[in-house]
Amino acid sequence: MGHENITEFILLGLFSNEDMKATCFVLFSLCYLAILSGNLLILLTIKGSHLSEQPMYFFLSYLSFMDICFTSTVAPKLIMDLLAKQKTISYNSCIAQMFYAHFFGATEIFIFVAMAYDRYAAICRPLHYMVIMSRQVCYVLVMASIIGAFIHSILHVLIIIKLPFCGPSQIDHYFCDIFPLLKLACTDTSLLVTAIITTTGVLSILTFVALVISYIIILSTLRTRSSKGRRKALSTCGLHITVVFMFFLPLIFTYVPTADSVSDDKVFALFYTMIAPMFNPLIYTLRNTDMKNAMKKVWCRDKLFEGK
């Protein structure tokens, strides 16, 4: 088998309204710039301060890096296609985009789990925290996230490259994803769709449920803490819970479809490819005292050195 006569696909984009495309080009360009600058600010602040020694911020730096990579696999093509007359993408580029989007996205999911485990250890096992979350353990969790994401992504690629594509070649989406591609295959893919919903969809739901349960356990543990310690822990967990909900809910609606509605999938996909990565830096900086203090020290220190 293989892709047979298809050498390129046509991406139909987010919508077909020509009047909105120029406005959305500017809007999405600004969003992408905000994602890059915001996450780079977090990444450089953590790397240039004492926060890099703390497991929570160690994982946050990797989460910011994955946000940049994940969005960069989708956003540039989306933005350029808004003004392009021919929205084509080669077969190989389409497969590569699907792989990297799933790879960076799945790595984010696993890092969310590692961050939840870190908060659990910090709040529920404080006396053993530095042993449980040693730097070696942190690296192991990151490597496990990367390996798990690679296996997840390569399985999707292996599914697609075995399918015949003989036309039509129009993908009703703004990037190459598994479900829109399955709809174009010249063979019955109903079993594959069921298998992907069972694996990816159920995995997303189980991960989300596990995260919610872990935070419920953490919050129940906080009842025994002092009011000051409770407020600080609640602030940190609140940030994590907000980000988790913003990322997972659209993802679940996309990969656990209840109806054959591609337009809804595109809107949901926009949330976890553009909107959530844009708000993550704001969520983790505006309400995080440690991050705000580190930013002042890192960037104000650089200005002082420049003035000397």
N, C-alpha and C positions, 0 to 999 in steps of 0.2 A: 504494500500500500504506500501511502505518502500523500503529498499535496497535489500530485498529478499536474494538471494544466495551470493551476493558480500560482502566479508568481508575485502578485501583490493584492492587497485589500484596499477598499475604500472605506474610510471612517466617516460615518454620517454626522458625527459630532454630538454635542450636547442638545442642540435644538436646530430647527430649520428656519427660524425667523431672521431674515437678513438684516432688518432694521436694528436688531439688538446686538449684532455681532461686534460692531465697532466699540460700543459701550462695554460689552463683556471683555473685549480685548484689553481695554484699559484697566477694568476692574480686576480681572484675573492676573494681569501683569503686576499690579500693585500687591495683590494677595501673595503671589509667588515671591516678590521682593521682600515682603514682610516675613514670610516663612523662612527665607534664607537668612535675613539679617537677624531675626529674633532667635532662631535656633543656633546660629553662629555665635551670637552674644552669650547665650547660656553655655555653649560648649567652651568658648575661650575663657569665660569667667570662672568656670569650674576648674579648667586646666591650669589657670593662672593663680589660683587661690588655695587655701587650706581645705576647701570643700571637697577637693578630689580625694582626700584621705577618708572621707565618709562614704560607706557603701551606698546610701540613698542617692547621693550626688554622682557617685561613680556610675550607677545605672542611668541616672538622668542624662549624663553626658552622652551615653550610648543611645538613649532614646532620642535625643536631639539630633544626633548624627543620622540615625535611621529615618527620622522625619524628613531631613534634607534629602537623603537618597531616595526615599519612597516617593516624595512629591516630584523630584527631578526626573523620575522615570515617566511621569504622566503629564505634568504641567506644561513643559516647553512645547510638546506636540499639540496639546489642547489649545494653547495660546496662539501658536503659529497657524493652526488650521482655521481659526476664527476669521482670518483675513485671506486664507489661501483659496484659490479656485479649485485646485485638484488636491483633495485630502487623502492622498494615497500613502500606504505604508507597505514596504516589501514583506514578503512572507517571513524571511529570516528576522527582520526587525520586529515584526509583530510577535513572533515567538519569544524573542529576547525581551521585549517589553513586558510580556505576560510573566516570564520567569522572574525578572527583577522586581516587578510590582508585587508578586506573591512572596518573593524572598524577603524583601525589606519589610513588607506588611506583616508577614508571619514572625519575623524577628522581633518586631515591635510587640506583638501579642505575647511572645514568650518573655520579653523584658518586663512587660507589665506584671506578669506572674512573679518574676524574680523580685520586682519592687514590692509587691504585696507580701512576699515571703520575708523580705527585709523588714518591713513595718511590723509584721507579726513577731519576728524575733526581737526587735527593738522594744516593743511594748509589752509583749506577753512573756518574754524570756530575757529581761534586761541584764541580769547577772551573768548570763552566758553569751550575751550578744556579740562581743568581740571575737569569741571563739567560733560561734556559729557562722558569723558573717566576716570571716577573715578575708584578706585580699585574694588568697588562693581560691577560696570558695566563690568569690565574686567573679573571678576569671572563668572558673569552671561553669558557672551559671550562664555567662555570656557566650562561651563556646558551645554549650549545650543548646542555647537559643539559636545560634547560627547554624549548627548542624541540623537541628530539627526543622528550621525554616528551609534549608537547602533540600532536604528530603521531600518536604511538602511541595516545593516548587518544581523540582525535577520530575516528580510523579505527574504533575499537571502537563509538563512539556511532553513527557513520554506518551501521554494519552492523546494529545493533539497531533503530534508528528506521525502517528500511526493512522490517522483518519484521512480519507480522500476528500479533496476540495475541488470540485469541478464547476462551480458556479451556482448561484450568484456570488459575488465577492464583496458585497456591501455589509459592513459591520455596523449594526445599529447601536453604536456606543462612541465615546470619545477616546477610548483606548482599548487595546486588545486584552480581553478577559476571557475566561474559560467558557462561560455560558453563551455569550454572543458567537464565539467561534464554533461551539458545538452545534448551534442552529444552522450553520452554513455547511456542515459536513454532508456529503452525498451518501449517507447511510443512516440507519436507525441508531440514534444515540440516547434513547430513553433510559437504557440501563446505566449508561455512563453518567447521565444527569442525576439519576437516583443515587449512584455510588458517590458522586461528588457532594451532593446535598447531605448524604449520610456521614461522610468523612469531614469535609470542610465546615458544613453548616453545624453539625452536631458538635464538632470540636470547638467551634466558636461559642456555642451556647454553653457547653460544659465548662469552658475556660471562664466565661463571663459569670456563670453561677458560682464557680469555685472562688473567683475573686470577690464576689458579693458576700459569700459565706465567710471568707477570711476576714473581711472588714467588719462583718457583724460580730465575729469573735473578738476582734480587736476592740471594737466599741464597747462590747460588754465588759471587757477587762478594764476599761478606763474608769468604770464606776468606783473602783477601789483607789484611784489615784487622787492626789491633791488637785485643787481647782486650777492651779497654775499649770501643772503637768498635764492635766486633762485638756486645757485650752490649747496648749502647744501641739499635743498629739492629735486633737480633733482638727486643728488647722492643717496639719500635714496630711492626715488621712482624707480630709475633705478635698484637698487638691487632687489627690490620686483618684478618688471616686469620681470627681467631675470629669477628669480626662478619660477614665475608663468608660464611662457612660457615653461620652461624645464619640469615642472611637468604636465601641462595640455594638451599640444599638443599630446604627446604619449598616454595619457589616453583617449583622445577623439578618436584617431585613433583605439584604442583597443575596446572601448565600443560603437562606432558608425561604425561598419564594413561596408565597401563598397564592399567587396568580401570575399569569403569563404577561407581565407588564414591564417591558424593557425601559420605558420612560421613567418609571418609578425607580428602577435599578440605577439609572444614570444619576438621578437626583441623590439617592442614598450614597452612591459611590463618590459623589462630589463632597459629601460630608467627611468621609474618612481619607480622601486623597488631598483635599485642599483646606477645608474649613477647620477640622480638628488640628492638623499640624500648624495652622496659623494661630490658633488660640492657645495651644500648649505653652508657648513662651510667656504669654500674658498671665496665664493661670499660675505658672510656676514662679513668676517673679513679683507680680503685684501684691500677692498675699503671703509671700515668703520672706520673712525678716532676714534669715541667714543669707539668702540669695541677694537681697537688696544691699545688705552690708558688704558682701563680697564684691558686688559690682562697683560700689563706691570706692572700695580699697584698690581694686585692680585698675579701674579706668581713671580714677582721680590720681593714683600713684603714677600712672603713665604720663598724665598731663604735667605733673610736678617735675618729672624727669625731663620732659621736653622743654620746660621753662627754665631749667638750670643751665 
